[in-house]
Amino acid sequence: MIGALDFGAVIPSLWDYVRMYGGDKQFLGYTVSAFMFCRMLCQPVIGSLTDRIGFKSVYIFTIVVQLVGEVLYAFLPGLRRSKWLIIVGRMVCGIGSANGDLGYAYMGRTLPQDQVTSQQLALTASRSVGTVLGPAASIFLQGIHYDLGWGLEVTYKNAPALVIAALDAFALIGILALFEDLRPERTDSKVEATVEPLLQGAEQDNAGAQGVKRPGMWSVLLRPGVLITMAMVCISANNLGLIEVIIPPVGEAYFHWVPADTSALFAALGFSVMLINFSLARCNKTWQLSDRLLIAVGAIISQIGAIQVWAWWKNDSSFTQIRYITSLAVYAVCQPSFMIGSLRALFTKLIPRELQGVLQGICSFVYSLGNLIGPNLSAYALERGLSHVRMLMMASCLVNVILIAIGWSFMFPREMRDAKPASETA
């Protein structure tokens, strides 16, 4: 949740912070991308470490790194009066935030199949809490201004990072005192891949007991269902990255929004995502909703939002604030609600228990790759005008719809359906 809180709190004021030191819209895209790039590179490594040394040590290290990064982001640019030091701070924060998706691996190693979707939707919802509180904190800090001397000051532009640093300190204390670690899963890299059936999640230990060989990492990654799921994770992350960069400058240019207005919109979107995810989690406990059905519903609703963007975002009087907010809401809320949570739940079911850490890290790498591509595409489109922004948002949603159509038959853990119960194989 703190990772989402960091992003939600920093993004609304980042545009003003970048301009304060001479940055432009393209530099804004570079700054967001630097955070995503460092997080992306570290996620597979961090995930792999949890399979070998457990979760607690990894959490402690990454939280300390993120805390240091927030302090650097807040004060280093003021000491040297350089916009490039903003990127340095965000890069360190990105390394620390690589722990953000470890919860998916932790659940994949501890939960039975029938609880994965509801619990991972709840996890996605809890991250949405950070998306709500982040912009809310940014609004609350709007009037703050303290001169610390030596060229250092605390304003609404860097105060959110200091709030996150304080929360990191509390999280570190909580991890040290309360976190229950898991026994590391020690896998043999020389184990050869197997053919069907591949049992998933909490059922994996039974597979070993019945003499079924454990699969290799690459044999799992190259499964059609796994590849298509990761591709959709990447596109959905790209879609979120697009709007995170597009909203501040478009709101300012066409409706004269200030950072508080942008923060309010981010908070409202995050609150909507949180409510939808918690509702889906409760519904799934009762009705065991299909992952691919949730994914398809999310993709269709997001495509409707993209069509609204295409029709309404024009350089004339028809482009109103109501249409702007409505189209963004329809476009954005189902990406993390129906799409991301359900995609990660499906991915968890498609991979074996002992590879949860490293493969969830790779999936998070793919997610961050989408988040890295999105801001750069946004910066490119913003420099060329609103028509390019409309085209980009339409195309990025359409790709997910096409992927669902192509991969529908693979987006189901067949191995669980076809596998015989242990009593039959004994």
LOZAMAR-527719 format. One line per 10 residues: for each residue x negated, y negated, z negated of C-alpha. Coordinates in nm, 3 decimals. Layout:
// LOZAMAR-527719
X,Y,Z | ... .
***
This chain:
// LOZAMAR-527719
0.000,0.000,0.000 | -0.288,-0.239,-0.077 | -0.417,-0.198,0.279 | -0.080,-0.310,0.416 | -0.068,-0.587,0.155 | -0.410,-0.707,0.269 | -0.305,-0.728,0.630 | 0.034,-0.883,0.554 | -0.116,-1.148,0.325 | -0.412,-1.243,0.545 .
-0.252,-1.247,0.893 | -0.012,-1.543,0.839 | -0.296,-1.776,0.732 | -0.569,-1.624,0.951 | -0.483,-1.844,1.251 | -0.534,-2.161,1.045 | -0.848,-2.017,0.883 | -0.998,-1.941,1.223 | -0.914,-2.288,1.359 | -1.068,-2.449,1.050 .
-1.408,-2.324,1.166 | -1.358,-2.389,1.539 | -1.205,-2.061,1.654 | -0.945,-2.029,1.930 | -0.674,-1.774,2.011 | -0.923,-1.538,2.167 | -1.139,-1.553,1.856 | -0.828,-1.473,1.651 | -0.793,-1.154,1.854 | -1.161,-1.074,1.796 .
-1.118,-1.120,1.421 | -0.820,-0.887,1.396 | -0.994,-0.637,1.624 | -1.312,-0.641,1.413 | -1.111,-0.529,1.111 | -0.942,-0.255,1.315 | -1.267,-0.142,1.478 | -1.449,-0.086,1.149 | -1.150,0.090,0.998 | -1.119,0.305,1.309 .
-1.482,0.419,1.305 | -1.475,0.507,0.936 | -1.144,0.695,0.919 | -1.260,1.032,1.061 | -1.567,1.024,0.834 | -1.362,0.934,0.527 | -1.105,1.203,0.610 | -1.374,1.467,0.660 | -1.530,1.381,0.324 | -1.202,1.456,0.144 .
-1.216,1.813,0.278 | -1.564,1.851,0.129 | -1.583,1.646,-0.191 | -1.219,1.577,-0.275 | -1.017,1.256,-0.274 | -1.111,1.074,-0.594 | -1.474,0.988,-0.511 | -1.373,0.874,-0.163 | -1.102,0.646,-0.301 | -1.340,0.491,-0.554 .
-1.605,0.412,-0.291 | -1.364,0.264,-0.036 | -1.181,0.049,-0.292 | -1.510,-0.103,-0.409 | -1.608,-0.177,-0.048 | -1.273,-0.343,0.022 | -1.302,-0.556,-0.293 | -1.645,-0.682,-0.183 | -1.511,-0.751,0.168 | -1.227,-0.966,0.038 .
-1.467,-1.183,-0.164 | -1.698,-1.221,0.137 | -1.406,-1.319,0.361 | -1.289,-1.580,0.109 | -1.620,-1.755,0.042 | -1.890,-1.665,0.297 | -1.756,-1.884,0.586 | -1.742,-2.188,0.354 | -2.105,-2.146,0.249 | -2.241,-2.139,0.605 .
-1.959,-2.322,0.790 | -1.948,-2.047,1.054 | -1.645,-1.884,1.209 | -1.845,-1.566,1.272 | -1.871,-1.500,0.900 | -1.491,-1.462,0.895 | -1.543,-1.159,1.116 | -1.814,-1.025,0.881 | -1.575,-1.035,0.588 | -1.296,-0.867,0.784 .
-1.534,-0.595,0.904 | -1.626,-0.503,0.546 | -1.257,-0.506,0.453 | -1.191,-0.275,0.748 | -1.445,-0.022,0.618 | -1.278,-0.024,0.278 | -0.928,0.006,0.420 | -1.021,0.331,0.596 | -0.866,0.505,0.294 | -0.519,0.383,0.388 .
-0.398,0.706,0.549 | -0.552,0.956,0.307 | -0.208,1.001,0.154 | -0.098,1.193,0.465 | -0.384,1.440,0.419 | -0.315,1.468,0.046 | 0.050,1.553,0.114 | -0.046,1.792,0.394 | -0.252,1.991,0.146 | 0.004,1.995,-0.135 .
0.357,1.995,0.011 | 0.561,2.277,0.171 | 0.687,2.226,0.525 | 1.043,2.132,0.436 | 0.929,1.839,0.220 | 0.669,1.687,0.452 | 0.895,1.460,0.659 | 1.091,1.307,0.371 | 0.781,1.248,0.159 | 0.576,1.101,0.442 .
0.863,0.872,0.537 | 0.864,0.762,0.173 | 0.487,0.705,0.198 | 0.537,0.490,0.508 | 0.807,0.301,0.318 | 0.573,0.237,0.026 | 0.323,0.089,0.269 | 0.602,-0.134,0.393 | 0.629,-0.269,0.040 | 0.281,-0.410,0.097 .
0.396,-0.554,0.428 | 0.672,-0.738,0.240 | 0.467,-0.853,-0.059 | 0.175,-0.967,0.157 | 0.360,-1.240,0.346 | 0.553,-1.324,0.027 | 0.222,-1.382,-0.152 | 0.106,-1.595,0.140 | 0.417,-1.815,0.104 | 0.367,-1.845,-0.272 .
0.006,-1.957,-0.221 | 0.086,-2.231,0.032 | 0.031,-2.523,-0.205 | -0.283,-2.395,-0.377 | -0.607,-2.597,-0.356 | -0.906,-2.575,-0.588 | -1.250,-2.723,-0.524 | -1.514,-2.494,-0.678 | -1.816,-2.699,-0.573 | -2.113,-2.595,-0.356 .
-1.887,-2.623,-0.051 | -1.648,-2.359,-0.185 | -1.276,-2.407,-0.221 | -0.967,-2.195,-0.269 | -0.672,-2.280,-0.042 | -0.380,-2.096,0.111 | -0.621,-1.992,0.388 | -0.849,-1.776,0.171 | -0.652,-1.730,-0.153 | -0.467,-1.418,-0.024 .
-0.800,-1.235,0.003 | -0.880,-1.313,-0.361 | -0.539,-1.180,-0.467 | -0.612,-0.857,-0.280 | -0.954,-0.835,-0.449 | -0.785,-0.857,-0.791 | -0.540,-0.582,-0.691 | -0.832,-0.368,-0.573 | -0.985,-0.402,-0.920 | -0.660,-0.281,-1.081 .
-0.634,0.005,-0.830 | -0.987,0.111,-0.912 | -0.901,0.131,-1.282 | -0.589,0.333,-1.200 | -0.781,0.579,-0.982 | -1.046,0.632,-1.251 | -0.790,0.687,-1.525 | -0.492,0.861,-1.362 | -0.567,1.014,-1.021 | -0.542,1.394,-1.006 .
-0.797,1.521,-0.756 | -0.767,1.834,-0.539 | -1.017,2.113,-0.504 | -1.216,2.052,-0.182 | -1.128,2.275,0.110 | -1.457,2.423,0.229 | -1.423,2.534,0.588 | -1.661,2.730,0.804 | -1.736,2.535,1.122 | -1.830,2.857,1.300 .
-1.487,3.015,1.265 | -1.348,3.079,1.612 | -1.015,2.952,1.732 | -0.718,3.186,1.736 | -0.405,3.225,1.941 | -0.049,3.216,1.808 | 0.077,3.225,1.545 | -0.077,2.928,1.369 | 0.081,2.874,1.029 | 0.090,2.518,0.902 .
0.053,2.314,0.586 | 0.121,2.486,0.257 | 0.169,2.818,0.441 | -0.193,2.830,0.557 | -0.326,3.021,0.258 | -0.083,3.303,0.334 | -0.230,3.324,0.683 | -0.572,3.396,0.540 | -0.425,3.656,0.308 | -0.268,3.837,0.603 .
-0.595,3.846,0.797 | -0.512,3.573,1.050 | -0.829,3.389,1.148 | -0.839,3.020,1.067 | -0.845,2.795,1.375 | -1.130,2.570,1.484 | -1.086,2.194,1.483 | -1.110,2.151,1.860 | -0.865,2.431,1.936 | -0.608,2.251,1.721 .
-0.680,1.907,1.869 | -0.637,2.035,2.226 | -0.289,2.176,2.167 | -0.035,1.992,2.390 | 0.189,1.898,2.099 | -0.102,1.756,1.899 | -0.235,1.557,2.196 | 0.104,1.408,2.283 | 0.174,1.321,1.919 | -0.161,1.142,1.886 .
-0.101,0.955,2.213 | 0.232,0.829,2.080 | 0.070,0.729,1.751 | -0.180,0.524,1.952 | 0.088,0.351,2.161 | 0.306,0.276,1.858 | 0.008,0.126,1.677 | -0.069,-0.078,1.988 | 0.288,-0.212,1.983 | 0.250,-0.321,1.619 .
-0.086,-0.480,1.697 | 0.073,-0.678,1.979 | 0.332,-0.850,1.764 | 0.092,-0.915,1.474 | -0.113,-1.140,1.702 | 0.170,-1.272,1.922 | 0.404,-1.396,1.648 | 0.194,-1.680,1.492 | 0.091,-1.869,1.809 | 0.424,-1.818,1.993 .
0.622,-1.932,1.688 | 0.402,-2.240,1.656 | 0.399,-2.329,2.026 | 0.772,-2.293,2.098 | 0.941,-2.356,1.761 | 0.678,-2.557,1.569 | 0.650,-2.293,1.298 | 0.406,-2.336,1.011 | 0.232,-2.040,0.837 | 0.514,-2.022,0.579 .
0.765,-1.957,0.859 | 0.547,-1.683,1.003 | 0.504,-1.530,0.657 | 0.880,-1.529,0.605 | 0.935,-1.345,0.934 | 0.667,-1.085,0.852 | 0.819,-1.037,0.507 | 1.170,-0.993,0.652 | 1.046,-0.740,0.908 | 0.853,-0.553,0.640 .
1.157,-0.547,0.410 | 1.370,-0.404,0.692 | 1.112,-0.137,0.763 | 1.098,-0.046,0.393 | 1.476,-0.007,0.366 | 1.499,0.201,0.683 | 1.217,0.432,0.577 | 1.356,0.493,0.229 | 1.701,0.557,0.382 | 1.556,0.803,0.633 .
1.362,0.979,0.356 | 1.682,1.028,0.154 | 1.879,1.142,0.458 | 1.607,1.389,0.552 | 1.620,1.549,0.208 | 1.989,1.619,0.264 | 2.010,1.704,0.634 | 1.653,1.802,0.733 | 1.648,1.572,1.036 | 1.436,1.673,1.333 .
1.109,1.483,1.364 | 1.134,1.455,1.740 | 1.493,1.329,1.717 | 1.382,1.049,1.485 | 1.093,0.971,1.720 | 1.323,0.956,2.023 | 1.574,0.728,1.846 | 1.294,0.491,1.745 | 1.151,0.479,2.096 | 1.490,0.403,2.252 .
1.572,0.123,2.005 | 1.226,-0.030,2.053 | 1.275,-0.017,2.429 | 1.601,-0.211,2.387 | 1.400,-0.474,2.196 | 1.146,-0.485,2.479 | 1.427,-0.542,2.730 | 1.551,-0.830,2.513 | 1.200,-0.977,2.510 | 1.186,-0.949,2.890 .
1.525,-1.116,2.932 | 1.503,-1.389,2.667 | 1.140,-1.502,2.637 | 1.133,-1.767,2.908 | 0.999,-2.121,2.930 | 1.342,-2.284,2.919 | 1.617,-2.380,2.678 | 1.752,-2.023,2.663 | 1.451,-1.920,2.454 | 1.591,-1.997,2.109 .
1.474,-1.906,1.760 | 1.769,-1.670,1.716 | 1.678,-1.479,2.032 | 1.311,-1.482,1.935 | 1.375,-1.333,1.590 | 1.641,-1.086,1.709 | 1.427,-0.943,1.988 | 1.124,-0.912,1.759 | 1.333,-0.735,1.494 | 1.474,-0.479,1.740 .
1.132,-0.433,1.898 | 0.936,-0.402,1.574 | 1.134,-0.239,1.293 | 1.164,0.107,1.450 | 0.795,0.136,1.533 | 0.686,0.205,1.173 | 1.030,0.328,1.059 | 1.137,0.598,1.304 | 0.812,0.631,1.499 | 0.503,0.620,1.275 .
0.639,0.807,0.972 | 0.800,1.081,1.185 | 0.498,1.110,1.414 | 0.264,1.155,1.117 | 0.501,1.411,0.962 | 0.510,1.606,1.289 | 0.132,1.584,1.318 | 0.094,1.716,0.961 | 0.306,2.019,1.052 | 0.102,2.088,1.364 .
-0.236,2.115,1.190 | -0.365,2.366,0.932 | -0.410,2.287,0.566 | -0.788,2.317,0.543 | -0.833,2.070,0.831 | -0.589,1.809,0.700 | -0.860,1.565,0.593 | -1.065,1.551,0.911 | -0.771,1.579,1.153 | -0.563,1.320,0.969 .
-0.875,1.102,0.985 | -0.890,1.153,1.361 | -0.520,1.071,1.392 | -0.583,0.756,1.187 | -0.875,0.679,1.422 | -0.632,0.701,1.714 | -0.385,0.479,1.526 | -0.656,0.220,1.464 | -0.761,0.245,1.829 | -0.409,0.136,1.921 .
-0.426,-0.143,1.664 | -0.760,-0.246,1.815 | -0.633,-0.250,2.173 | -0.311,-0.435,2.087 | -0.463,-0.761,1.954 | -0.703,-0.785,2.250 | -0.423,-0.730,2.500 | -0.219,-0.990,2.311 | -0.501,-1.244,2.323 | -0.541,-1.183,2.698 .
-0.166,-1.223,2.758 | -0.133,-1.533,2.539 | -0.407,-1.710,2.734 | -0.214,-1.649,3.055 | 0.133,-1.745,2.943 | 0.462,-1.612,2.815 | 0.536,-1.410,3.131 | 0.231,-1.192,3.066 | 0.339,-1.142,2.704 | 0.683,-1.023,2.819 .
0.534,-0.785,3.071 | 0.291,-0.642,2.815 | 0.556,-0.576,2.550 | 0.790,-0.411,2.801 | 0.521,-0.182,2.943 | 0.384,-0.072,2.606 | 0.726,0.048,2.486 | 0.802,0.219,2.816 | 0.490,0.435,2.782 | 0.627,0.595,2.464 .
0.958,0.674,2.631 | 0.771,0.844,2.916 | 0.555,1.043,2.673 | 0.864,1.169,2.490 | 1.020,1.284,2.818 | 0.700,1.465,2.919 | 0.625,1.623,2.582 | 0.971,1.696,2.440 | 0.925,2.076,2.446 | 0.587,2.048,2.271 .
0.702,1.813,1.994 | 0.807,2.092,1.764 | 0.595,2.321,1.542 | 0.678,2.639,1.735 | 0.421,2.829,1.536 | 0.636,2.796,1.225 | 0.951,2.902,1.411 | 0.790,3.203,1.582 | 0.569,3.319,1.296 | 0.690,3.629,1.112 .
0.740,3.615,0.737 | 0.466,3.765,0.523 | 0.696,4.049,0.420 | 0.726,4.161,0.783 | 0.355,4.146,0.856 | 0.251,4.338,0.544 .
***
